[in-house]
C-alpha cells in the first residue's frame, strides 16, 4: 500500500514539474516557455481568474484583441469575462497609476490614513449617445483624491460612467458600478469628477490593497 501511495505521489510531482515554465519578454512581446524549451500556444491559466492567449503561429501573447475562438483580451493580455469591469480596458487608450491618500465625500476630501494604489483606465476622447465629443484634459490628484478633468461640453452630459474594481488582502475582489458622470453646462472651459468616492470599504473595511477605475461611456 505504501509503495502504491509513493508511486501516485511521484506521478503527481512529475506532472507538476512537467507543466512548469516561465514567462519571457523581448522586443516583440511576451511568450511562455516550457521546461523543454518549446513555447506554449493557446490558452494559459496563470491564476484562477487570469487566462492569457498565446498565438498559435507566433507564440506571443495576444493583447487588446479578440482571440481566434472569439474571446476578448485586454491590453494586459488578460481574458475579459462578461462580468469583468476590465472590459473597458480594451477600448481605453490611456492608463495611469496613482497613489490615492483620500477619497471624496460631500463635505470634501476625507483622508484614508494610508496610500492606496489606483490604476485608472480612460480614453482621450469619448462620444456620448447624443454624438457629443468630450476630450480628457488630464488625470490628477487633488488633496490626495484622484480626479479626471474634461474639456467642457457644449451641452449637459450624463452618459459617462465610472466603474471600480476593488482588490482585498484576502485575495477577493468586488465590482462597484458608479452613477453616471453629470455635467451641467456652465460656460467653464473644463469640468472634473472625483474618481474615488466614499464606500463602506473605504470608511469601515475590509481594507482594499488596490483599486482599478474605468471611465467609459454607458
GROMACS elastic network, one bead per residue, 0.5 to 0.9 nm:
[ bonds ]
;  ai    aj funct       b0    kb
    1     4     6  0.50613   500
    1     5     6  0.63211   500
    1     6     6  0.86612   500
    2     5     6  0.51207   500
    2     6     6  0.61692   500
    2     7     6  0.86750   500
    3     6     6  0.50336   500
    3     7     6  0.62392   500
    3     8     6  0.87321   500
    4     7     6  0.51612   500
    4     8     6  0.63399   500
    4     9     6  0.87418   500
    5     8     6  0.51084   500
    5     9     6  0.62148   500
    5    10     6  0.85883   500
    6     9     6  0.51187   500
    6    10     6  0.60968   500
    6    11     6  0.86105   500
    7    10     6  0.50503   500
    7    11     6  0.61783   500
    7    12     6  0.85904   500
    8    11     6  0.51615   500
    8    12     6  0.61861   500
    8    13     6  0.86749   500
    9    12     6  0.50281   500
    9    13     6  0.61210   500
    9    14     6  0.85396   500
   10    13     6  0.51491   500
   10    14     6  0.60969   500
   10    15     6  0.85144   500
   11    14     6  0.51275   500
   11    15     6  0.61235   500
   11    16     6  0.87200   500
   12    15     6  0.50691   500
   12    16     6  0.63451   500
   12    17     6  0.87910   500
   13    16     6  0.50978   500
   13    17     6  0.62764   500
   13    18     6  0.85616   500
   14    17     6  0.51238   500
   14    18     6  0.59619   500
   14    19     6  0.86244   500
   15    18     6  0.51387   500
   15    19     6  0.63934   500
   15    20     6  0.88548   500
   16    19     6  0.54159   500
   16    20     6  0.64838   500
   17    20     6  0.51198   500
   17    21     6  0.85367   500
   17    35     6  0.83475   500
   18    21     6  0.83395   500
   18    34     6  0.82834   500
   18    35     6  0.70312   500
   18    36     6  0.85813   500
   19    34     6  0.72600   500
   19    35     6  0.76471   500
   20    33     6  0.89954   500
   20    34     6  0.65480   500
   20    35     6  0.63052   500
   21    32     6  0.68774   500
   21    33     6  0.55880   500
   21    35     6  0.52613   500
   21    36     6  0.86748   500
   21    37     6  0.89412   500
   22    31     6  0.84687   500
   22    32     6  0.56279   500
   22    33     6  0.54477   500
   22    34     6  0.67294   500
   22    35     6  0.79901   500
   23    30     6  0.67709   500
   23    31     6  0.57477   500
   23    33     6  0.62071   500
   23    34     6  0.89556   500
   24    29     6  0.83038   500
   24    30     6  0.56324   500
   24    31     6  0.52726   500
   24    32     6  0.60368   500
   24    33     6  0.69313   500
   25    28     6  0.76359   500
   25    29     6  0.54967   500
   25    31     6  0.63774   500
   25    32     6  0.87735   500
   26    29     6  0.54539   500
   26    30     6  0.66382   500
   26    31     6  0.84186   500
   27    30     6  0.87354   500
   28    60     6  0.79053   500
   29    60     6  0.62983   500
   29    61     6  0.69903   500
   29    62     6  0.88773   500
   30    54     6  0.87192   500
   30    59     6  0.86367   500
   30    60     6  0.55865   500
   30    61     6  0.55304   500
   30    62     6  0.86749   500
   31    39     6  0.68401   500
   31    40     6  0.75137   500
   31    41     6  0.87860   500
   31    54     6  0.71073   500
   31    59     6  0.61933   500
   31    61     6  0.59153   500
   32    38     6  0.86168   500
   32    39     6  0.56403   500
   32    40     6  0.55935   500
   32    41     6  0.81549   500
   32    44     6  0.86103   500
   32    54     6  0.78931   500
   32    59     6  0.78939   500
   32    60     6  0.78835   500
   32    61     6  0.82019   500
   33    36     6  0.80081   500
   33    37     6  0.60415   500
   33    38     6  0.57984   500
   33    40     6  0.61274   500
   34    37     6  0.54502   500
   34    38     6  0.54179   500
   34    39     6  0.57848   500
   34    40     6  0.64772   500
   35    38     6  0.73854   500
   36    39     6  0.87311   500
   39    54     6  0.89101   500
   39    59     6  0.62456   500
   39    60     6  0.87264   500
   40    43     6  0.85598   500
   40    44     6  0.79702   500
   40    54     6  0.68065   500
   40    55     6  0.87323   500
   40    56     6  0.84672   500
   40    59     6  0.65010   500
   40    60     6  0.88247   500
   41    44     6  0.78514   500
   41    53     6  0.72603   500
   41    55     6  0.56943   500
   41    56     6  0.51355   500
   41    57     6  0.81044   500
   41    58     6  0.85660   500
   41    59     6  0.54660   500
   41    60     6  0.79734   500
   41    61     6  0.85733   500
   42    52     6  0.81338   500
   42    53     6  0.53043   500
   42    55     6  0.61722   500
   42    56     6  0.61727   500
   42    59     6  0.82757   500
   43    51     6  0.65997   500
   43    52     6  0.56207   500
   43    54     6  0.62598   500
   43    55     6  0.88247   500
   44    50     6  0.85338   500
   44    51     6  0.56043   500
   44    52     6  0.51338   500
   44    53     6  0.61572   500
   44    54     6  0.73561   500
   45    48     6  0.71844   500
   45    49     6  0.80451   500
   45    50     6  0.59847   500
   45    52     6  0.63844   500
   45    53     6  0.88720   500
   46    49     6  0.79409   500
   46    50     6  0.55529   500
   46    51     6  0.60933   500
   46    52     6  0.75510   500
   47    50     6  0.50333   500
   47    51     6  0.73162   500
   48    51     6  0.80536   500
   49    78     6  0.89325   500
   49    79     6  0.85847   500
   50    78     6  0.59227   500
   50    79     6  0.66272   500
   50    80     6  0.89300   500
   51    73     6  0.87712   500
   51    77     6  0.81196   500
   51    78     6  0.56380   500
   51    79     6  0.53507   500
   51    80     6  0.87617   500
   52    61     6  0.68327   500
   52    62     6  0.75881   500
   52    63     6  0.88341   500
   52    73     6  0.75510   500
   52    77     6  0.57434   500
   52    78     6  0.52594   500
   52    79     6  0.60599   500
   53    56     6  0.89831   500
   53    60     6  0.82705   500
   53    61     6  0.56034   500
   53    62     6  0.58217   500
   53    63     6  0.84443   500
   53    67     6  0.70601   500
   53    73     6  0.79461   500
   53    77     6  0.72309   500
   53    78     6  0.80030   500
   53    79     6  0.78585   500
   54    57     6  0.87628   500
   54    58     6  0.79962   500
   54    59     6  0.52487   500
   54    60     6  0.51768   500
   54    62     6  0.60780   500
   55    58     6  0.55355   500
   55    60     6  0.54086   500
   55    61     6  0.61061   500
   55    62     6  0.64787   500
   55    67     6  0.84273   500
   55    68     6  0.87251   500
   56    59     6  0.56133   500
   56    60     6  0.82524   500
   57    60     6  0.82843   500
   58    61     6  0.86528   500
   61    77     6  0.65818   500
   62    65     6  0.68807   500
   62    66     6  0.83069   500
   62    67     6  0.74083   500
   62    73     6  0.72282   500
   62    74     6  0.86804   500
   62    75     6  0.84892   500
   62    76     6  0.87287   500
   62    77     6  0.57838   500
   62    78     6  0.88506   500
   63    66     6  0.83185   500
   63    72     6  0.87377   500
   63    73     6  0.57699   500
   63    74     6  0.56532   500
   63    76     6  0.60858   500
   63    78     6  0.76796   500
   63    90     6  0.85719   500
   64    72     6  0.74048   500
   64    73     6  0.55072   500
   64    76     6  0.75124   500
   64    77     6  0.67608   500
   64    78     6  0.89476   500
   64    89     6  0.81725   500
   64    90     6  0.52712   500
   64    91     6  0.79455   500
   65    71     6  0.83455   500
   65    72     6  0.58986   500
   65    73     6  0.57295   500
   65    74     6  0.70724   500
   65    75     6  0.80508   500
   65    77     6  0.86142   500
   65    90     6  0.75002   500
   66    69     6  0.79154   500
   66    70     6  0.57396   500
   66    71     6  0.53135   500
   66    73     6  0.63006   500
   67    70     6  0.52254   500
   67    71     6  0.52185   500
   67    72     6  0.63441   500
   67    73     6  0.72916   500
   68    71     6  0.75821   500
   71    79     6  0.70605   500
   71    80     6  0.74688   500
   71    81     6  0.83102   500
   72    77     6  0.89533   500
   72    78     6  0.83613   500
   72    79     6  0.58937   500
   72    80     6  0.54761   500
   72    81     6  0.77994   500
   72    87     6  0.81214   500
   72    90     6  0.80539   500
   73    76     6  0.76279   500
   73    77     6  0.51831   500
   73    78     6  0.51103   500
   73    80     6  0.53820   500
   73    81     6  0.88128   500
   73    87     6  0.82817   500
   73    90     6  0.72203   500
   74    78     6  0.53396   500
   74    79     6  0.64888   500
   74    80     6  0.64439   500
   74    86     6  0.73909   500
   74    87     6  0.70025   500
   74    88     6  0.83904   500
   74    89     6  0.58965   500
   74    91     6  0.86077   500
   75    78     6  0.75144   500
   75    89     6  0.66553   500
   75    90     6  0.59864   500
   75    91     6  0.88395   500
   75    92     6  0.87091   500
   76    79     6  0.89858   500
   76    89     6  0.87215   500
   77    80     6  0.89156   500
   78    86     6  0.89995   500
   79    87     6  0.89449   500
   80    83     6  0.80896   500
   80    84     6  0.60320   500
   80    85     6  0.83521   500
   80    86     6  0.64755   500
   80    87     6  0.55805   500
   80    90     6  0.86752   500
   81    84     6  0.51423   500
   81    85     6  0.86265   500
   81    86     6  0.83777   500
   81    87     6  0.75136   500
   82    85     6  0.86161   500
   82    87     6  0.78172   500
   83    86     6  0.87240   500
   83    87     6  0.82822   500
   83   175     6  0.89921   500
   84    87     6  0.58322   500
   84    88     6  0.87811   500
   84   165     6  0.88332   500
   84   175     6  0.80115   500
   85    88     6  0.66605   500
   85    89     6  0.83393   500
   85   163     6  0.65586   500
   85   164     6  0.71145   500
   85   165     6  0.66197   500
   85   175     6  0.67512   500
   85   176     6  0.86510   500
   85   177     6  0.86804   500
   85   212     6  0.85833   500
   85   213     6  0.86101   500
   85   214     6  0.74237   500
   86    89     6  0.53459   500
   86    90     6  0.77092   500
   86   121     6  0.89485   500
   86   163     6  0.89725   500
   86   165     6  0.82031   500
   86   212     6  0.81782   500
   86   213     6  0.88374   500
   86   214     6  0.74404   500
   87    90     6  0.58754   500
   87    91     6  0.79446   500
   87   214     6  0.89469   500
   88    91     6  0.55911   500
   88    92     6  0.62567   500
   88   121     6  0.77185   500
   88   122     6  0.83221   500
   88   214     6  0.64376   500
   88   215     6  0.77278   500
   88   216     6  0.65598   500
   89    93     6  0.80290   500
   89    94     6  0.88077   500
   89    95     6  0.86063   500
   89   121     6  0.61820   500
   89   122     6  0.78064   500
   89   214     6  0.72450   500
   90    93     6  0.82700   500
   91   122     6  0.83925   500
   91   123     6  0.74464   500
   91   216     6  0.86967   500
   92    95     6  0.75318   500
   92   121     6  0.59223   500
   92   122     6  0.50709   500
   92   124     6  0.81223   500
   92   214     6  0.84058   500
   92   215     6  0.84278   500
   92   216     6  0.81564   500
   93   121     6  0.77157   500
   93   122     6  0.64485   500
   93   124     6  0.65858   500
   93   125     6  0.89980   500
   94   120     6  0.81985   500
   94   121     6  0.59188   500
   94   122     6  0.54691   500
   94   123     6  0.58557   500
   94   124     6  0.70889   500
   95   119     6  0.69416   500
   95   120     6  0.56467   500
   95   122     6  0.65409   500
   95   123     6  0.86702   500
   96   118     6  0.82168   500
   96   119     6  0.57803   500
   96   120     6  0.52849   500
   96   121     6  0.67702   500
   96   122     6  0.85793   500
   96   139     6  0.80036   500
   97   117     6  0.71269   500
   97   118     6  0.56213   500
   97   120     6  0.62956   500
   98   116     6  0.81934   500
   98   117     6  0.59528   500
   98   118     6  0.51438   500
   98   119     6  0.64902   500
   98   120     6  0.79748   500
   98   140     6  0.84842   500
   98   141     6  0.80148   500
   98   146     6  0.76593   500
   99   115     6  0.56646   500
   99   116     6  0.53540   500
   99   118     6  0.59185   500
   99   119     6  0.88176   500
   99   141     6  0.86867   500
   99   144     6  0.78711   500
   99   145     6  0.89596   500
   99   146     6  0.85520   500
  100   103     6  0.76241   500
  100   112     6  0.82378   500
  100   114     6  0.83041   500
  100   115     6  0.56064   500
  100   116     6  0.50711   500
  100   117     6  0.63597   500
  100   118     6  0.65863   500
  100   141     6  0.74635   500
  100   144     6  0.52454   500
  100   145     6  0.57365   500
  100   146     6  0.64583   500
  100   196     6  0.84360   500
  101   110     6  0.86003   500
  101   111     6  0.60481   500
  101   112     6  0.54566   500
  101   113     6  0.67427   500
  101   114     6  0.58464   500
  101   116     6  0.62656   500
  101   117     6  0.89995   500
  101   143     6  0.79615   500
  101   145     6  0.66087   500
  102   109     6  0.60973   500
  102   110     6  0.52273   500
  102   113     6  0.76277   500
  102   114     6  0.82779   500
  102   115     6  0.81777   500
  102   116     6  0.85351   500
  102   142     6  0.89831   500
  102   143     6  0.70841   500
  102   145     6  0.50456   500
  102   146     6  0.83701   500
  102   196     6  0.80672   500
  102   197     6  0.88521   500
  103   108     6  0.84074   500
  103   109     6  0.56656   500
  103   110     6  0.53965   500
  103   111     6  0.65752   500
  103   112     6  0.68890   500
  103   143     6  0.89382   500
  103   144     6  0.73728   500
  103   145     6  0.52087   500
  103   146     6  0.78782   500
  103   194     6  0.81312   500
  103   195     6  0.82954   500
  103   196     6  0.52064   500
  103   197     6  0.51105   500
  103   198     6  0.59963   500
  103   202     6  0.79770   500
  104   107     6  0.79794   500
  104   108     6  0.57563   500
  104   110     6  0.61401   500
  104   111     6  0.89127   500
  104   145     6  0.65088   500
  104   146     6  0.88448   500
  104   194     6  0.65080   500
  104   195     6  0.81488   500
  104   196     6  0.61780   500
  104   198     6  0.61412   500
  105   108     6  0.51132   500
  105   109     6  0.60087   500
  105   110     6  0.65153   500
  105   197     6  0.62044   500
  105   198     6  0.59025   500
  106   109     6  0.82969   500
  107   110     6  0.81523   500
  109   142     6  0.84304   500
  109   143     6  0.65936   500
  109   144     6  0.77112   500
  109   145     6  0.68100   500
  110   143     6  0.88139   500
  110   144     6  0.87972   500
  110   145     6  0.85095   500
  110   198     6  0.84507   500
  111   114     6  0.79680   500
  111   143     6  0.87850   500
  111   144     6  0.77879   500
  111   145     6  0.88403   500
  112   115     6  0.73359   500
  112   116     6  0.81305   500
  112   202     6  0.70516   500
  112   203     6  0.80257   500
  115   144     6  0.89739   500
  116   208     6  0.77396   500
  116   209     6  0.64208   500
  116   210     6  0.58810   500
  116   211     6  0.76030   500
  117   209     6  0.71159   500
  117   211     6  0.65302   500
  117   212     6  0.87222   500
  118   146     6  0.84906   500
  118   210     6  0.59431   500
  118   212     6  0.59189   500
  118   213     6  0.72589   500
  119   210     6  0.80366   500
  119   211     6  0.64156   500
  119   213     6  0.61738   500
  119   214     6  0.85266   500
  120   139     6  0.86152   500
  120   195     6  0.86758   500
  120   211     6  0.85099   500
  120   212     6  0.59912   500
  120   214     6  0.59575   500
  120   215     6  0.77827   500
  121   212     6  0.77092   500
  121   213     6  0.61933   500
  121   215     6  0.63316   500
  121   216     6  0.86566   500
  122   125     6  0.86666   500
  122   136     6  0.82229   500
  122   148     6  0.89980   500
  122   213     6  0.85307   500
  122   214     6  0.61712   500
  122   215     6  0.51410   500
  122   216     6  0.68799   500
  123   126     6  0.66101   500
  123   135     6  0.81910   500
  123   136     6  0.70309   500
  123   215     6  0.75804   500
  123   216     6  0.76678   500
  124   134     6  0.84648   500
  124   135     6  0.57500   500
  124   136     6  0.50201   500
  124   137     6  0.77223   500
  124   138     6  0.88509   500
  125   133     6  0.68026   500
  125   134     6  0.56006   500
  125   136     6  0.59580   500
  126   132     6  0.79947   500
  126   133     6  0.57372   500
  126   134     6  0.51120   500
  126   135     6  0.63514   500
  126   136     6  0.80741   500
  126   160     6  0.82735   500
  126   216     6  0.77972   500
  126   217     6  0.71135   500
  127   130     6  0.78793   500
  127   131     6  0.56022   500
  127   132     6  0.55110   500
  127   134     6  0.64150   500
  127   135     6  0.89239   500
  127   217     6  0.75898   500
  128   131     6  0.51498   500
  128   132     6  0.51567   500
  128   133     6  0.66486   500
  128   134     6  0.77439   500
  128   157     6  0.78315   500
  128   158     6  0.85739   500
  128   159     6  0.63314   500
  128   160     6  0.73904   500
  128   217     6  0.66771   500
  128   218     6  0.83091   500
  129   132     6  0.72992   500
  129   159     6  0.72563   500
  129   217     6  0.83625   500
  129   218     6  0.84057   500
  132   153     6  0.72965   500
  132   154     6  0.78901   500
  132   155     6  0.79707   500
  132   157     6  0.82885   500
  133   153     6  0.72591   500
  134   150     6  0.66674   500
  134   151     6  0.63111   500
  134   152     6  0.72384   500
  134   153     6  0.61413   500
  134   157     6  0.89892   500
  135   149     6  0.87542   500
  135   150     6  0.55949   500
  135   151     6  0.53356   500
  135   152     6  0.81129   500
  135   153     6  0.86111   500
  136   139     6  0.80930   500
  136   148     6  0.73959   500
  136   149     6  0.60205   500
  136   151     6  0.62261   500
  137   148     6  0.77879   500
  137   149     6  0.53689   500
  137   150     6  0.50191   500
  137   151     6  0.59732   500
  137   190     6  0.81316   500
  138   147     6  0.84482   500
  138   148     6  0.60740   500
  138   149     6  0.53162   500
  138   150     6  0.71954   500
  139   146     6  0.70476   500
  139   147     6  0.56767   500
  139   149     6  0.60815   500
  140   145     6  0.81454   500
  140   146     6  0.56297   500
  140   147     6  0.53738   500
  140   148     6  0.65295   500
  140   149     6  0.79191   500
  141   144     6  0.53535   500
  141   145     6  0.51898   500
  141   147     6  0.60268   500
  141   148     6  0.88622   500
  142   145     6  0.51133   500
  142   146     6  0.63925   500
  142   147     6  0.69767   500
  143   146     6  0.85333   500
  145   194     6  0.69405   500
  145   195     6  0.75556   500
  145   196     6  0.65992   500
  145   197     6  0.85849   500
  146   193     6  0.87026   500
  146   194     6  0.60534   500
  146   195     6  0.55730   500
  146   196     6  0.63819   500
  147   192     6  0.65208   500
  147   193     6  0.55151   500
  147   195     6  0.53804   500
  147   196     6  0.78937   500
  148   191     6  0.86033   500
  148   192     6  0.55615   500
  148   193     6  0.55632   500
  148   194     6  0.66148   500
  148   195     6  0.68451   500
  148   215     6  0.89564   500
  149   190     6  0.67298   500
  149   191     6  0.58346   500
  149   193     6  0.66576   500
  150   153     6  0.82746   500
  150   189     6  0.87106   500
  150   190     6  0.55632   500
  150   191     6  0.54497   500
  150   192     6  0.60238   500
  150   193     6  0.85731   500
  151   188     6  0.89934   500
  151   189     6  0.61973   500
  151   191     6  0.66069   500
  151   192     6  0.88023   500
  152   155     6  0.86147   500
  152   183     6  0.86164   500
  152   185     6  0.76680   500
  152   186     6  0.86482   500
  152   187     6  0.77978   500
  152   188     6  0.65479   500
  152   189     6  0.50813   500
  152   191     6  0.57906   500
  153   156     6  0.70936   500
  153   157     6  0.72664   500
  153   183     6  0.82836   500
  153   184     6  0.88844   500
  153   185     6  0.69645   500
  153   187     6  0.89933   500
  153   189     6  0.84228   500
  153   190     6  0.82164   500
  153   191     6  0.86005   500
  154   157     6  0.88166   500
  154   185     6  0.66374   500
  154   187     6  0.83980   500
  155   183     6  0.84109   500
  155   184     6  0.72239   500
  155   185     6  0.55450   500
  156   182     6  0.75075   500
  156   183     6  0.55539   500
  156   185     6  0.53362   500
  157   160     6  0.74402   500
  157   180     6  0.89930   500
  157   181     6  0.73830   500
  157   182     6  0.57091   500
  157   183     6  0.51309   500
  157   184     6  0.67496   500
  157   185     6  0.81183   500
  158   161     6  0.81877   500
  158   180     6  0.57414   500
  158   181     6  0.55595   500
  158   183     6  0.65771   500
  158   184     6  0.86606   500
  159   180     6  0.57100   500
  159   181     6  0.65875   500
  159   182     6  0.76209   500
  159   216     6  0.86497   500
  159   217     6  0.59338   500
  159   218     6  0.55598   500
  160   179     6  0.88205   500
  160   180     6  0.54776   500
  160   181     6  0.51910   500
  160   182     6  0.77690   500
  160   215     6  0.70011   500
  160   216     6  0.57283   500
  160   218     6  0.59927   500
  161   177     6  0.81104   500
  161   178     6  0.65447   500
  161   179     6  0.62703   500
  161   181     6  0.54877   500
  161   182     6  0.89867   500
  161   214     6  0.81285   500
  161   215     6  0.57721   500
  161   216     6  0.54784   500
  161   217     6  0.58986   500
  161   218     6  0.61241   500
  162   176     6  0.88595   500
  162   177     6  0.66935   500
  162   178     6  0.52787   500
  162   179     6  0.70196   500
  162   180     6  0.68247   500
  162   181     6  0.73161   500
  162   195     6  0.72101   500
  162   213     6  0.67894   500
  162   214     6  0.56717   500
  162   216     6  0.65615   500
  162   217     6  0.86882   500
  163   175     6  0.73949   500
  163   176     6  0.60435   500
  163   178     6  0.56435   500
  163   179     6  0.86585   500
  163   212     6  0.82129   500
  163   213     6  0.57791   500
  163   214     6  0.51426   500
  163   215     6  0.65763   500
  163   216     6  0.79514   500
  164   174     6  0.83213   500
  164   175     6  0.58015   500
  164   176     6  0.51711   500
  164   177     6  0.63817   500
  164   178     6  0.74630   500
  164   195     6  0.88107   500
  164   196     6  0.85936   500
  164   211     6  0.67900   500
  164   212     6  0.56059   500
  164   214     6  0.63359   500
  164   215     6  0.89353   500
  165   173     6  0.69387   500
  165   174     6  0.57164   500
  165   176     6  0.62818   500
  165   177     6  0.87317   500
  165   210     6  0.85468   500
  165   211     6  0.55851   500
  165   213     6  0.64909   500
  165   214     6  0.84951   500
  166   172     6  0.84833   500
  166   173     6  0.53603   500
  166   174     6  0.52381   500
  166   175     6  0.63823   500
  166   176     6  0.78852   500
  166   201     6  0.87346   500
  166   208     6  0.61747   500
  166   209     6  0.78532   500
  166   210     6  0.62922   500
  166   212     6  0.66272   500
  166   213     6  0.88477   500
  167   170     6  0.85650   500
  167   171     6  0.68763   500
  167   172     6  0.61553   500
  167   174     6  0.68400   500
  167   207     6  0.88470   500
  167   208     6  0.54597   500
  167   209     6  0.58502   500
  167   210     6  0.54009   500
  167   211     6  0.61119   500
  167   212     6  0.83556   500
  168   171     6  0.55848   500
  168   172     6  0.55119   500
  168   173     6  0.59801   500
  168   174     6  0.85880   500
  168   206     6  0.71832   500
  168   207     6  0.64511   500
  168   209     6  0.53060   500
  168   210     6  0.72143   500
  169   172     6  0.73586   500
  169   206     6  0.84261   500
  169   207     6  0.74317   500
  169   208     6  0.66224   500
  169   209     6  0.60456   500
  170   173     6  0.88141   500
  173   208     6  0.86699   500
  178   181     6  0.85806   500
  179   182     6  0.87055   500
  180   217     6  0.88933   500
  180   218     6  0.79692   500
  181   193     6  0.71050   500
  182   193     6  0.85284   500
  183   186     6  0.84738   500
  183   191     6  0.71751   500
  183   192     6  0.85327   500
  183   193     6  0.89462   500
  185   188     6  0.76906   500
  186   189     6  0.87277   500
  187   190     6  0.86785   500
  188   191     6  0.71387   500
  194   197     6  0.68398   500
  195   213     6  0.72570   500
  195   215     6  0.86817   500
  196   199     6  0.89095   500
  196   213     6  0.82994   500
  197   202     6  0.84685   500
  198   201     6  0.79874   500
  198   202     6  0.60304   500
  198   203     6  0.66929   500
  199   202     6  0.52804   500
  199   203     6  0.61809   500
  199   204     6  0.82998   500
  199   205     6  0.89888   500
  200   204     6  0.53368   500
  200   205     6  0.62606   500
  200   206     6  0.82392   500
  201   204     6  0.55969   500
  201   206     6  0.54650   500
  201   207     6  0.60284   500
  201   208     6  0.69874   500
  202   205     6  0.60499   500
  202   206     6  0.78633   500
  202   207     6  0.66840   500
  202   208     6  0.76350   500
  203   207     6  0.87817   500
  204   207     6  0.77014   500
  205   208     6  0.76231   500
  208   211     6  0.72561   500
